[in-house]
Amino acid sequence: MTDEPLSLPPGFDRGLIQLIDAIETLRDALSDEETLTTVQAVTTRRRLFLALYPLNTIRQQLADTEHHRSQGDHEVVTWDGPAQALYHIELRLDRLLEDLSIQGYDHSSQEYSIEQTLETIRDHIVILQDALSEGSTDNSTLLEKLSSHRSVYADVAGRGVGDGRWLEYQLQRALMRWGYQAETRQHLFGLEVDVVAKRKPKQQQPTDWIVAQCKDWTSDTITPSTIFRLCTIAFACRAMPILCHTSDITARAEELARQFEVRVLDLRDLERGALPAPQVYKPSAELNEWPPQNNVRDYRGTLPVMFYGEPGKRFSYVPGFTPVGMDYDYEPIDTDRDDDTHPAAGH
């Protein structure tokens, strides 16, 4: 982390505050809107939250800059309907992104990270525009999405507030079906691990060992702290991480999960015939966008310069493996220079 001040385009902080004001105004207005279908109401709450949370995080980053907010930074937002409000929001967002893209920041900079966050927020706005359009009024979509974990299974045993045994059990069953020996509620150095598993027989892959965190919250949201805790336990156990959830996940937490190759599973994934791969790419919100898309390993970056290139210093959950390719593949290392003997390293 650097202590250098952010070098953002002139007026960026003012435009950011006005964008937040516009989204908050829309959120407050739609919260009392009775004409929305159930699908639209659920999508609205989720997408506006996923937009506002990272925006407020950016605003917090700018809190210590020399710019002091004045009344002129805030504006009274008026609109005739949700479509006009979303158009207004999209214009402000595009203006901020255009100003950032002109600067051409380095991919490792905080400014570039802010630009990527705004790109993700634009995706949420596009999805919200589609949901609020006239064609998005079929409640069957909601039933398809929510019946698997909130309607059908709402009152099953082990799913009370603060319990969570039900989701852990579902993941344990899936792992056993995928060829693992799995146990729930294990402990590592005083920390509880929801599910641990090892594949039998082993395939000489990092996924031969797994630790998983299950989140079946009804109101709380999964934040980056959940991802950091899971990855810390995974590194300590020399295993690959899984997040199994039915709860909402913030945009930043979702991005961290991509960068650290966490397998994020929902209940539909537990119906699959094999362990799903991590999500390393995401769809583009643009039409005819042909340039190659950067993958999570590009966004994740590298080790600090002081460590980069030294023997044994590499990103890997399991010693004896090194990442290869652009997706999520690993390969065993024949000569493990870490002096860390491990079955998968060929010793």
VEXTOR-498900 format. One record per atom (N, C-alpha, C, O): residue in three letters; x, y, z. Coordinates in steps of 0.05 Angstrom, whole numbers, plus 5000, padded with zeros to 4 digits. Each point is the difference from the previous one (the first is absolute). Layout:
N
ALAXYZ/...
END
This chain:
347
MET501749775000/MET498350235000/MET501850255000/MET502050015015/THR497450194969/THR501650244999/THR498650235014/THR497650015002/ASP504150175010/ASP498950245014/ASP499850234981/ASP499150225008/GLU501649754967/GLU499950224981/GLU497150074995/GLU498349834998/PRO501050444999/PRO497350084995/PRO499149904973/PRO501649974981/LEU495849995016/LEU498949914975/LEU500250234979/LEU499550235007/SER501249704969/SER500250194978/SER497649974981/SER500249874980/LEU497650255028/LEU497549974984/LEU499450254984/LEU501050215007/PRO497449764972/PRO499450244983/PRO498750225016/PRO498749945020/PRO501750314972/PRO498750225014/PRO497049975001/PRO498749934980/GLY500150125043/GLY497149985003/GLY498949725003/GLY497649965002/PHE504349845000/PHE499149725003/PHE498449965026/PHE497949884999/ASP503150235023/ASP498749965025/ASP497250125000/ASP498149895012/ARG501650354976/ARG497450134998/ARG498149834983/ARG497649965008/GLY503349944970/GLY498349834983/GLY499349745014/GLY497749904996/LEU504149995020/LEU499449765015/LEU497850045020/LEU498249845003/ILE502050385012/ILE497950075020/ILE497350034986/ILE498049915011/GLN501950224967/GLN497550054986/GLN498949734989/GLN497549974999/LEU504349854993/LEU499149734991/LEU498749855023/LEU497949884997/ILE503450135026/ILE498949875024/ILE497350115007/ILE498149865007/ASP501750414992/ASP497450135007/ASP497849914981/ASP497849945009/ALA502950034965/ALA497949924981/ALA499149715005/ALA497649954999/ILE504349875007/ILE499349725005/ILE498449985026/ILE498149845001/GLU502750315020/GLU498549995025/GLU497250114997/GLU498149895012/THR501650314971/THR497350114995/THR498249804986/THR497749965007/LEU503549904974/LEU498549794986/LEU499349775019/LEU497749905000/ARG504250025017/ARG499449785019/ARG497850085019/ARG498249835004/ASP501850415006/ASP497950085019/ASP497350014987/ASP498049935012/ALA502050174963/ALA497450024985/ALA498949724994/ALA497649965003/LEU504149864988/LEU499149734993/LEU499249835024/LEU498649804997/SER502550275026/SER499349845024/SER497150025007/SER498949825013/ASP499850394978/ASP497150035006/ASP498349964975/ASP497650055001/GLU503649864978/GLU498549964974/GLU498449755001/GLU501249785002/GLU496250244997/GLU498349765002/GLU499449874973/GLU498949785000/THR501950344978/THR499449884974/THR502249804991/THR499649864980/LEU502550125035/LEU502149814993/LEU499149725005/LEU498749945021/THR502149884962/THR499549715005/THR502049915021/THR501950145007/THR497749625003/THR501849895020/THR502849974989/THR502050065014/VAL498249854961/VAL502649974987/VAL501450274999/VAL502350035007/GLN496350184984/GLN501250264997/GLN500850125027/GLN502150125002/ALA496349835019/ALA500750115026/ALA502549875011/ALA501850135011/VAL498449604986/VAL502449865010/VAL502550094984/VAL502150055012/THR497649964961/THR502350084984/THR500950295006/THR502450065001/THR495650115003/THR500650285007/THR501650035025/THR502050135001/ARG497149735020/ARG501450025026/ARG502949904997/ARG501950125010/ARG498449654977/ARG502649884998/ARG501950174983/ARG502350055008/ARG496850034969/ARG501850144981/ARG500750285011/ARG502350094996/LEU495950055016/LEU500650265011/LEU501949985024/LEU501750175004/PHE498049615012/PHE501949965022/PHE502849954989/PHE501950115009/LEU498249714970/LEU502649934988/LEU501350244986/LEU502450004996/ALA496050204997/ALA501150254989/ALA500950195021/ALA502150124998/LEU496249925023/LEU500650205020/LEU502349925019/LEU501550185008/TYR498749574998/TYR502149915019/TYR502850084991/TYR501550135014/PRO499349794961/PRO502750074991/PRO500350304996/PRO502250115003/LEU495750034988/LEU500150294997/LEU500650145026/LEU501750185001/ASN497049735020/ASN500650125027/ASN502749935009/ASN501350155015/THR499749614977/THR502849935007/THR502050194987/THR501950085012/ILE497649984962/ILE501750194986/ILE499850275013/ILE502150145003/ARG495549945004/ARG499750275013/ARG501650015026/ARG501250205007/GLN498949575008/GLN501549995024/GLN503050034994/GLN501550135015/GLN499449754963/GLN502850034992/GLN500850294995/GLN502250085005/LEU495850074985/LEU500550284994/LEU499650195023/LEU500450244998/ALA498849645025/ALA499250175023/ALA502450175010/ALA499550215011/ASP502949694986/ASP502350145011/ASP501450184980/ASP502250115005/THR496649924971/THR501350184980/THR499550295007/THR498550065019/GLU502750114966/GLU499850295006/GLU497350114993/GLU499350225009/HIS499249644974/HIS497450114992/HIS498049985022/HIS499749795013/HIS499050434993/HIS497950015020/HIS497350034987/HIS499650174983/ARG498649665025/ARG497450004987/ARG498550255009/ARG500150095023/SER498550024958/SER498350245005/SER497249934992/SER499449794988/GLN498850395017/GLN497249964992/GLN499849974970/GLN498149874990/GLY503750254995/GLY499949994971/GLY500649724990/GLY499349944977/ASP502049895039/ASP500649734991/ASP497549844998/ASP499849824983/HIS498250235034/HIS497549865000/HIS498150144981/HIS500050244997/GLU498249604992/GLU498050124982/GLU497349875005/GLU499849775009/VAL498150384986/VAL497349905002/VAL499349854975/VAL499950124978/VAL499749625024/VAL499549834976/VAL497049974997/VAL498649905018/THR500450174959/THR497149964994/THR499849854974/THR501750044982/TRP496349795016/TRP499649844975/TRP497149924999/TRP498649995020/ASP500549944956/ASP497249934995/ASP499549705003/ASP497649925001/GLY504449925000/GLY499649715003/GLY502749865003/GLY502150134996/PRO497949615011/PRO502549865004/PRO501750004975/PRO502550015003/ALA496349974973/ALA501649994976/ALA501750264997/ALA502349994992/GLN496450245013/GLN501450254998/GLN502250025022/GLN502250114994/ALA497249795030/ALA502050015021/ALA502449834993/ALA502350085005/LEU497349684985/LEU502249824992/LEU501650124977/LEU502549975000/TYR496250174982/TYR501450134978/TYR501850225012/TYR502350034991/HIS496750125028/HIS501550215013/HIS502449885015/HIS502250114998/ILE497449675015/ILE502249875015/ILE502149894981/ILE502450035005/GLU496749854973/GLU501949894981/GLU501750224987/GLU502349954995/LEU496550285000/LEU501550224988/LEU502250095019/LEU502350044992/ARG497149985034/ARG502050085019/ARG502249795003/ARG502450075002/LEU496849684998/LEU502049795002/LEU501849994976/LEU502449975002/ASP496550064974/ASP501650004975/ASP501950245000/ASP502349974990/ARG496850255021/ARG501850245001/ARG502449955018/ARG502350074993/LEU497249815030/LEU502349935018/LEU501949804987/LEU502450035002/LEU496549774985/LEU501649804987/LEU501650114977/LEU502349934995/GLU496550254990/GLU501450134978/GLU502450165010/GLU502250004989/ASP497450155033/ASP502150165011/ASP502349825010/ASP502450074997/LEU497049705015/LEU502049825010/LEU501549874977/LEU502549975001/SER496149954978/SER501349864978/SER501950184985/SER502049904989/ILE497550365010/ILE501850184987/ILE502750015014/ILE502150044987/GLN497949935039/GLN502550015015/GLN501849774995/GLN502450035001/GLY496549734992/GLY501649774993/GLY501749905024/GLY502449984998/TYR496349965024/TYR501449925024/TYR501349734997/TYR499149834985/ASP503050125031/ASP501349745001/ASP498249805013/ASP498550075018/HIS501649684972/HIS498149805010/HIS500449935030/HIS498249895012/SER504150184999/SER500549945028/SER499250235018/SER500349985025/SER498750244964/SER499550245016/SER497249985013/SER498349864990/GLN501350305031/GLN497450035013/GLN498050134981/GLN497749935001/GLU503350264983/GLU498250134982/GLU498849814979/GLU497650024993/TYR504149794998/TYR499049804981/TYR497949825013/TYR498049924988/SER502550015038/SER498149845015/SER497350145003/SER497949874998/ILE502250395006/ILE497550165001/ILE498649994973/ILE497549974999/GLU504050054979/GLU498749994974/GLU498749734995/GLU497849994990/GLN503549795019/GLN498849734996/GLN497549975018/GLN498149874992/THR501950255031/THR497649995018/THR497750154986/THR497749905001/LEU502850334987/LEU497950144987/LEU498949844976/LEU497750014993/GLU504149854993/GLU499149824978/GLU498149795010/GLU497949954987/THR502749935036/THR498249805012/THR497350135008/THR497949884996/ILE502250365014/ILE497550145008/ILE498350054975/ILE497549985001/ARG503850094977/ARG498450044975/ARG498649744992/ARG497850014989/ASP503549765015/ASP498649754994/ASP497549975017/ASP497949914990/HIS502250175036/HIS497749985017/HIS497750184990/HIS497749935001/ILE503150314990/ILE498050194990/ILE498649894975/ILE497650034996/VAL504049854986/VAL498949884976/VAL498049785007/VAL497949984988/ILE502949855031/ILE498249785008/ILE497450125012/ILE497849894995/LEU502550325021/LEU497750135012/LEU498150124979/LEU497649995003/GLN503650134976/GLN498450114979/GLN498349784986/GLN497750044994/ASP503649735002/ASP498549784988/ASP497849905018/ASP497849944991/ALA502750055035/ALA498149895019/ALA497550195002/ALA497849905004/LEU502750364994/LEU497850195003/LEU498550054973/LEU498150165000/SER502949724978/SER498650044975/SER497449845000/SER499549835017/GLU498950224963/GLU497349884999/GLU500149704998/GLU498249865009/GLY503950034979/GLY500249714995/GLY500849845025/GLY500149754998/SER500550385024/SER501049865024/SER497949995022/SER500650075023/THR497149834970/THR497849995019/THR499049725006/THR497949975012/ASP503749834980/ASP499149735004/ASP501149905027/ASP502449975004/ASN495849985015/ASN500849915027/ASN501149725000/ASN501349925020/SER498449934958/SER501149735000/SER503150005002/SER501249815010/THR500050414980/THR502950035003/THR500950005029/THR501949875007/LEU496650285009/LEU500750015028/LEU499649735013/LEU501749915016/LEU496149954978/LEU499649745012/LEU502249814993/LEU500949845016/GLU500150184959/GLU502149824991/GLU502650065016/GLU501549815007/LYS499050454999/LYS502550075013/LYS499949955030/LYS501949925013/LEU495750134999/LEU499949995030/LEU498849755011/LEU500449955024/SER498249894961/SER498749775011/SER502049805011/SER499449855019/SER503050144970/SER502049805008/SER501150055028/SER501049825013/HIS498750434997/HIS501250055026/HIS498350175019/HIS500750035023/ARG497250104967/ARG498550175019/ARG497049925002/ARG498750055020/SER500349824959/SER497249925002/SER499849715009/SER498749945020/VAL502549884965/VAL499749715006/VAL501449935026/VAL498949845015/TYR503550274989/TYR501649915023/TYR500050215023/TYR501949995016/ALA496150184985/ALA500150225019/ALA500049905029/ALA501350125017/ASP497249674989/ASP499549925027/ASP501249735007/ASP499249875019/VAL502850034966/VAL501249745006/VAL501650015025/VAL501050215008/ALA499449565005/ALA501649985024/ALA502950084995/ALA501149944978/GLY500150195041/GLY502850084997/GLY500550254984/GLY502250064993/ARG495550085002/ARG500350244984/ARG499050255015/ARG499250204988/GLY500949795038/GLY499150235015/GLY502150225000/GLY502249964990/VAL497050265022/VAL501850235001/VAL502549925017/VAL499849915022/GLY502550134966/GLY502549935014/GLY500749715000/GLY501949925013/ASP496549914973/ASP500649725000/ASP501749924976/ASP502549975003/GLY496350004974/GLY501649964976/GLY500849724994/GLY501349944980/ARG497849865037/ARG500849734995/ARG498949894974/ARG501349834987/TRP496450275005/TRP498649894976/TRP501850044975/TRP500449814985/LEU500650435011/LEU501650054976/LEU502749855001/LEU500949904979/GLU500250085045/GLU502549855002/GLU499549714993/GLU501749874987/TYR496150025021/TYR499349724994/TYR499649974970/TYR500849794989/GLN497950404998/GLN499649984971/GLN502750004985/GLN500349844981/LEU501550335028/LEU502750004987/LEU501549745005/LEU501349894983/GLN498550025042/GLN501449745007/GLN498949784982/GLN501649844990/ARG495950145006/ARG498849794983/ARG501050024971/ARG500749804988/ALA499450455002/ALA501050044973/ALA502949924997/ALA500749874980/LEU500950215039/LEU502949924999/LEU500449705001/LEU501749894985/MET496749975031/MET500249715001/MET499249884974/MET501249804991/ARG496850324996/ARG499249904973/ARG502150054979/ARG500349854981/TRP501350365023/TRP502150074981/TRP502749865006/TRP502050054987/GLY497949765032/GLY502449835004/GLY501750095024/GLY502349935001/TYR496650225018/TYR501550095023/TYR499149865025/TYR497749915003/GLN504150085016/GLN499249955028/GLN499750275013/GLN501950164999/ALA495849905013/ALA499550275010/ALA498949995028/ALA498549825008/GLU502350385008/GLU499150035028/GLU499250295004/GLU501250184988/THR496849865030/THR499250275006/THR501050095027/THR500749845017/ARG499450434987/ARG500750125026/ARG502649895012/ARG500049905022/GLN502150144963/GLN502749935009/GLN501450255010/GLN499050234996/HIS503249745018/HIS501450235012/HIS502950024991/HIS501449804997/LEU499550454999/LEU502750064992/LEU501050225018/LEU499050234997/PHE502949725021/PHE501150215017/PHE497950175013/PHE500350255001/GLY497649635009/GLY497950155013/GLY497950114982/GLY498150125010/LEU502249854964/LEU498050104981/LEU498349764990/LEU501049784995/GLU496450265004/GLU498249794990/GLU499950014969/GLU499650214988/VAL500749565000/VAL499849974971/VAL497449844995/VAL499649795011/ASP498650324972/ASP497449884996/ASP500249724988/ASP498849815009/VAL502850164970/VAL500349744986/VAL502949974992/VAL501250184988/VAL500049595017/VAL502649934989/VAL499749734985/VAL498449835007/ALA503250144972/ALA499749764983/ALA502649934987/ALA501650184994/LYS498849565000/LYS502249914984/LYS499049794981/LYS498349845006/ARG502850184970/ARG499149824978/ARG501249725004/ARG502349975007/LYS496049834987/LYS501049725002/LYS498949854975/LYS497649994996/PRO504249904987/PRO503050045002/PRO500850274989/PRO498550134986/LYS503849965022/LYS501050264992/LYS500750014970/LYS500849794989/GLN498950444999/GLN500650044971/GLN502550174996/GLN500550094977/GLN501049955044/GLN502450174998/GLN499450274989/GLN501350114983/GLN496550015029/GLN499150274994/GLN499750155026/GLN499649885021/PRO500650394978/PRO499650165024/PRO497249955012/PRO499750025025/THR498449914959/THR497349955010/THR499749745014/THR497849925008/ASP504449934996/ASP499949765016/ASP499450065029/ASP499149835015/TRP501450434993/TRP499550095027/TRP498250254999/TRP500650184984/ILE497449835032/ILE498050224998/ILE499350095028/ILE499649845018/VAL500150424986/VAL498750125023/VAL497750174990/VAL500350144980/ALA497549875034/ALA497750144991/ALA498650165022/ALA500049915023/GLN499050324970/GLN498450175018/GLN497250014989/GLN499650044976/CYS498449935041/CYS497250004991/CYS498650245012/CYS500250055024/LYS498450104960/LYS498550235009/LYS497149984991/LYS499450024977/ASP498949945043/ASP497149974994/ASP498450225014/ASP497849955011/TRP503350294989/TRP498750225013/TRP497550094985/TRP499949984975/THR498250125039/THR497650114987/THR500050304997/THR498650114984/SER503150025032/SER500050304999/SER502850114996/SER500450194984/ASP501649695029/ASP502850114998/ASP501149944972/ASP499149834985/THR502950335008/THR501349984973/THR502949905003/THR501350075019/ILE499649774962/ILE502749915000/ILE501950224991/ILE499650114978/THR502349965038/THR501950224995/THR502849894996/THR500549765004/PRO501450414989/PRO502849904996/PRO501249865024/PRO501649824996/SER497650255028/SER501149875024/SER499549704999/SER501649845009/THR496150074980/THR499449724998/THR502049864981/THR500949785005/ILE499750364972/ILE501849884981/ILE502849995012/ILE501449804996/PHE499550415018/PHE502750005012/PHE500249785020/PHE502149865001/ARG495950105016/ARG500149795020/ARG500249734987/ARG501649835009/LEU496850124971/LEU500049754986/LEU502749944987/LEU501049785003/CYS500150424984/CYS502649964987/CYS502349965020/CYS501849854995/THR498050285028/THR502049965020/THR500049715010/THR502149885003/ILE495550025002/ILE499849725009/ILE500949814978/ILE501349805005/ALA498050274970/ALA500949834977/ALA503049984998/ALA501149784997/PHE500350455006/PHE502950004999/PHE501149845023/PHE501949844996/ALA497050205028/ALA501049855023/ALA499649704997/ALA501749855009/CYS496150074979/CYS499549714996/CYS501249894974/CYS499849764995/ARG501450424989/ARG501049924974/ARG497949864984/ARG500349784990/ALA497450365008/ALA497749894986/ALA498850224983/ALA500650245002/MET497649684980/MET498650194983/MET497450095014/MET498749845013/PRO500550414984/PRO497850115014/PRO497349994985/PRO500050024975/ILE497949935040/ILE497350004988/ILE498250185018/ILE500149985024/LEU498450194963/LEU497950165014/LEU497349904990/LEU499450034977/CYS499149845041/CYS497349914992/CYS498050185014/CYS500050035024/HIS498250104960/HIS498350205012/HIS497350014988/HIS499549924977/THR498650195038/THR497450074990/THR499550305005/THR497950114993/SER504150035018/SER499850285008/SER501050184977/SER501549914983/ASP497850355019/ASP501050194981/ASP503050045006/ASP500949995023/ILE500650074955/ILE502850045002/ILE500750274988/ILE499150064978/THR502550105035/THR500650274990/THR501849974975/THR501349804995/ALA498750424989/ALA501650004976/ALA502949965006/ALA501449864985/ARG499650275036/ARG502849985006/ARG500749725009/ARG502149894993/ALA496249995023/ALA500549725009/ALA499949814977/ALA501649814998/GLU496650244983/GLU499949834976/GLU502550024984/GLU501049804989/GLU500050445008/GLU502550054985/GLU502449875013/GLU501749884987/LEU498450145040/LEU502249865014/LEU499949704997/LEU502149874996/ALA495550025004/ALA499749714996/ALA501149924973/ALA501249794997/ARG498350384982/ARG501049944974/ARG503150015000/ARG501349824989/GLN499850395023/GLN502950044999/GLN501549785015/GLN502249934992/PHE496649965029/PHE501349805015/PHE499049724994/PHE500549805014/GLU498050184963/GLU499149744989/GLU498549845020/GLU500249755002/VAL498150385014/VAL498249875018/VAL497649894984/VAL498950144984/ARG500549615021/ARG497649894987/ARG497550085015/ARG499649925023/VAL498850254965/VAL497650115012/VAL497649844991/VAL499350014976/LEU499449845041/LEU497949824993/LEU497450095013/LEU499950095023/ASP497949884961/ASP497350035012/ASP498749724999/ASP501349804993/LEU496250195015/LEU498649745002/LEU499849864973/LEU500149754999/ARG499750404980/ARG499849874973/ARG502749864993/ARG500049794988/ASP502250335021/ASP502649874995/ASP500349745014/ASP501449824991/LEU497250155032/LEU500149755015/LEU498649774986/LEU500249775008/GLU498350304971/GLU498649794984/GLU501749904977/GLU499349814987/ARG503050315009/ARG501749924978/ARG501349735004/ARG500149895022/GLY501050004956/GLY501249745001/GLY502950005008/GLY501249795005/ALA500150454998/ALA502850025008/ALA500450275012/ALA498450184998/LEU503949845016/LEU500750265013/LEU500250224979/LEU501749974982/PRO496750245020/PRO500250224980/PRO502750145002/PRO501350015021/ALA499650104957/ALA502450164998/ALA499550285012/ALA497750085002/PRO504550065006/PRO499650285009/PRO499150174977/PRO500649954976/GLN498150275030/GLN499150194980/GLN502350204994/GLN500550175017/VAL500849794961/VAL502350174994/VAL499450224979/VAL501650184996/TYR496149804991/TYR499250204981/TYR497150085006/TYR498649865014/LYS500650374975/LYS497250085003/LYS499150124973/LYS501650104985/PRO495849885009/PRO499050114974/PRO500550304998/PRO500150145019/SER500149944956/SER500350294994/SER497350134997/SER498149874990/ALA501650375020/ALA497550154997/ALA499950144973/ALA497950124993/GLU504249854990/GLU500150134974/GLU499349814978/GLU500349755003/LEU498750354975/LEU499549854975/LEU502450034981/LEU501050224997/ASN499849554991/ASN502250014981/ASN502650115013/ASN501450174988/GLU499249745036/GLU502450085013/GLU502049774996/GLU500049805015/TRP501850234965/TRP501649784991/TRP502849985013/TRP501149785000/PRO500150435011/PRO502749975011/PRO500049785022/PRO498049975014/PRO504249894989/PRO500149795020/PRO499550115028/PRO500850225007/GLN497849625009/GLN499450085027/GLN502249925019/GLN500949774999/ASN499950415019/ASN502049935020/ASN498849805019/ASN497650015007/ASN504149805003/ASN498949815019/ASN500850085028/ASN501350205005/VAL497749645015/VAL500550075027/VAL502950005008/VAL500850155018/ARG500849694969/ARG502849995007/ARG501550264992/ARG501950085012/ASP497050054967/ASP501150264992/ASP499250215021/ASP501650165009/TYR495849834999/TYR499050205019/TYR501349965028/TYR500550195014/ARG500049564993/ARG501249945026/ARG502850115003/ARG500850075022/GLY500649954956/GLY502750115001/GLY502049795010/GLY499549764998/THR502850335011/THR502249835008/THR500850055029/THR498850175013/LEU503249694996/LEU501250045026/LEU501550275000/LEU500550114979/PRO500149995045/PRO501750255001/PRO502649954985/PRO501049784999/VAL500050444991/VAL502549984983/VAL502349875016/VAL501549854988/MET498650205038/MET502249895016/MET499949705000/MET502149875002/PHE495550014997/PHE499749715001/PHE499949874973/PHE500649764997/TYR498550394983/TYR499549894973/TYR502649884989/TYR502150144999/GLY497849624992/GLY502349874987/GLY501749845019/GLY501849854991/GLU497750175035/GLU501649855019/GLU499049715000/GLU497749954997/PRO504249865008/PRO499249715000/PRO497849955021/PRO500250095023/GLY497849764968/GLY497949925018/GLY497850215005/GLY498049945012/LYS502350304977/LYS498050215004/LYS498149994976/LYS500750094978/ARG496949815027/ARG498049994979/ARG497249995012/ARG499749935024/PHE498350144961/PHE497349995010/PHE499049714997/PHE499949904978/SER499349985044/SER498949734999/SER498849945027/SER501250055021/TYR496449844979/TYR498949915026/TYR501449755010/TYR500549985024/VAL500349854958/VAL501249745008/VAL502950004991/VAL500650024976/PRO501349965043/PRO502949984992/PRO500449774982/PRO498849785003/GLY503050254977/GLY500449794981/GLY498650054974/GLY500349844981/PHE498050375017/PHE498550074976/PHE500650294992/PHE500550165018/THR499449894957/THR500350284991/THR497850064979/THR499349824984/PRO499650425016/PRO497950074980/PRO501250004972/PRO502250104996/VAL496349804985/VAL500850004972/VAL497750094983/VAL497649955007/GLY503050194971/GLY497950074982/GLY498450255009/GLY500850135019/MET497149934967/MET498450245004/MET497549955016/MET498650205007/ASP500849554999/ASP497449955014/ASP500449935029/ASP500550185016/TYR499349564991/TYR500249935028/TYR501649745003/TYR499849865020/ASP501950084960/ASP501549755001/ASP502550025017/ASP501250225002/TYR499649565011/TYR502549985014/TYR501449754990/TYR498849824989/GLU503950175016/GLU501449764993/GLU502049945022/GLU501050185013/PRO499649564992/PRO501949935021/PRO502850104993/PRO500750024977/ILE500850045044/ILE502850074996/ILE501749765008/ILE499949905022/ASP501850014960/ASP501649765005/ASP502050055022/ASP500449835017/THR501050404982/THR501950065020/THR498950235017/THR499950234992/ASP499349705032/ASP498750205018/ASP502250145015/ASP501249895019/ARG499450354973/ARG502250155012/ARG499350135026/ARG501650145012/ASP495949824997/ASP499350105027/ASP500949835022/ASP499650075024/ASP501649704970/ASP500649795021/ASP497549935015/ASP500249955024/ASP497650054962/ASP497449945013/ASP498949754987/ASP498550024980/THR502249755031/THR499249754987/THR497049985001/THR498750065020/HIS500249844958/HIS497149994998/HIS499449774980/HIS501349984980/PRO496649865025/PRO499449784982/PRO499750084971/PRO500849864982/ALA498050375014/ALA499450094972/ALA502450104986/ALA500050044976/ALA502250015038/ALA502450114987/ALA501849794988/ALA502150064989/GLY497149695012/GLY501549784988/GLY502049885018/GLY501649844990/HIS498450235036/HIS502049885018/HIS499049725009/HIS501449875015/
END
